[in-house]
Amino acid sequence: MYGRRVVRAALASIALGLTGAACSTDTFSGDAFPIHVDVSAGPLMVHLRPSGGIGAGEALPATLDVLAPFTLIDSGDPRTITREDITVTLLGLRAPGSTDLVARAQFDVGAVALHPCGASDDPTPVPPCTVGDPAAPTAISAVLGADALAGDAVRLALASSNVYVVPDIAGDDASRTRECDAVFPSPFRGGGTLSLGGTEVSFPGRRIAIGACLGAAPAAVNPLDRGTNALLVLSTGLGPTLLSASAYKRYCQVAAHGCDPDPSGLPRATALLPSGAITGGAAQLPALALVATPTSNARGPCQDLYASHALVADCVTTGPLCPTSGGVCGAPAAVELSTPIDIIVVDDADPTLQALRAELRPDQAEVDGIVGTRALAALELDIDYPHGRMLARCVDGSCALRPRLVTCNYLPDVKACLP
């Protein structure tokens, strides 16, 4: 059983996932137009208009967070948690930089009403929860979670401050690979049950878990210099990337520039989440690769990235790069990000990471961190819930995309997509 603090963090999107027993249908929820959003504070900011319950009819400032298992409305009351089946309308900016709002999508959800950033028996009105930069916090009244989005596909074009809600993404994985997409098959993980208001509520696994190579250097001769393997989950409710102290230590022990593996000497940094502030050491990763490493693959993300480079240079059918079973040489898709990534190094005992680990094990390796929106600026991502996959493509020169190499026969298609 989880305590109230963990429950609230879960409902606020970043810690343990609880669900939405939301109503999902085959009806397309959006329209054909881009949803202009604000990502200047880090979190992806939108507005929601609930049809009933708390805040009914109002345009509530909100984050759209794909890590949030379901939709949350801030009740302003730290004493209670309730749940209602309502319809929420997603409002976007009429034009980039404007303040006028226009309705772009509508979802039926099992929304939870609570005050996510504090638990108290004091009925006194409380200040709103805030997200983003503590120096310029952004107040929110709601979180739009994956329960609302899961009946559709969501395209994140954060560099242009646009989001699209579409029915799905056309084409099978092979077709998308030929179109130079990096295909991340079956990234949705987690799920379970949680006690909410005295009722056991089940929730499906919609956490987006991604293999990562920290400080990727796939061309290095020494395998120890090729980066550090990690498992990250994706959030659009957070600007910087969070990394556990143990993962940062592993990275520093092999990093070419020799960073200090003791994060206690790092300057302090804080990010505001819907559930409250999280503080750690401020640092940077010089490079980051997101790799579609299969759960059953023992090589690991950095080794898969190295295999992609090596096999493109000299594709073979046997050897140390080939799996022992089947004799097929290949490598999964990857995207390499060469712009330095801002990170906050947090304690391994942080409730956010601990709750995610508890939810994803034993299906996944231990969660090492959460990748935020600032690391994703060079990417366009399609979160294709109907087809159970995520697609990525690069939008600027700081990103290099490597499609999946199935066998050596696919080498011409892969080379055609390389920069």
Phi, psi and omega in degrees: 000138183261144179288171184298322181298316180292321178300314181294320177298322179298311183292338180272007165100337188259329182267221189299137185273129173239165199250172168247117170274058184284158178273116177245140181231177177274001181282132179296131189270340188249200175230186188275002188258153175292148175260109180284125184235170179246118177243014184295331180273354184111291176297153178278110188261132177223191171229146176238143175239105178287148179275340181204175180074206182295133178075015183305130177083349181268154173269100186269128174297135189210162167256146168260112186233113180290348175279335180292126182289337176202180190271139186236136171243127181288117182280341185075002181242110183285000186266338191230157172229125177229168183220136183220144172274114183222172171253134176240139176258128178272123180252134174243170176291141180296326176211154180304130178086354181275173175249354178285140182248147178222141180288133182233340180202160180218135185227144170266125186222156168265084188281146175255131177256119177196170173259106193285336189259024176184142176237123185201157174263007180275119182282357181303138178307137185250155178291158181292157173285151182230157178226169175094219184275126179301334179287338178215069186294149179248120181286140176230157176236001183198162173227125175268118188254182185292339178298323179288324188276341195293346176275356185227185169248147182237124176259124179255110175245074191290332179298328178257009179057043180233147172229144178235136169254118184231161183299315176189183178250121185290153175095139177282179185299320180296320179294317180295325177296318178294336175274010177070035170267145167273117184263123175253095183283145174049056180275351188275121187227172176095212183097169180153212177226155177212145178278122181230113180061034180084002180243135176283120182246127177271152178217141181281162180277110179233011174293135179266103183261130186229131171291142183222149173244111183279130180063041189303132174219072190294338182276356183298142180287316180282120181304331180290344181265008186271008179111181184237129180288142178207161173241122180242153170247151188265135175225139171253011177256017187213137179277293180287167176266134177264137179224135180292154180298323180293321177293320178297321178296316178300318180296313183294331181292340179238000184294137182295329183270002170066051178289159182282120181289354178266105184288353183296337180271359181285148173299147185281146178216150182226139172239141179264122176254164177305331181271357180132186184278147171232130188237145178196201180265136180276130179207182177223148167258129180292337180202156179211134174242134173258125191233134181277053181293124178295150179301326183277357184274123182275354184290317183096159185301313181296320179291324176294321178295317176299317179300321178300313179296315184293319183287328175293322178290323183206087185286130182233167179249350175220161178131185185294340180277352184266138175303147182293334180256130176094335178066023181259125177266136178188180180207144180285170178291156179205155169234131182253121182254118186258355175281136179307138184255121175289131179230157169242119182273116185247158181297145180297335181274006180303132183302328179300307181291321181297319180293320178295320178298316180299324181286321187271339179281151002267008183297324183239162172294170180300132178292129182259347181171186182231124179270127184260184189292328184294331177285345187259006187298331182272005184242152162247124185245135170251114174264098190264081181301317182301328181256007174061046183206168171232139178242143180227146172215154183272147179240355174209176187287352177277002181234136175236128184256137178235105179294165179297133173257106184285304174217177180298337179295339181268002186302317179301320179296319180294314181298328179294340182263349184284149180292000000 
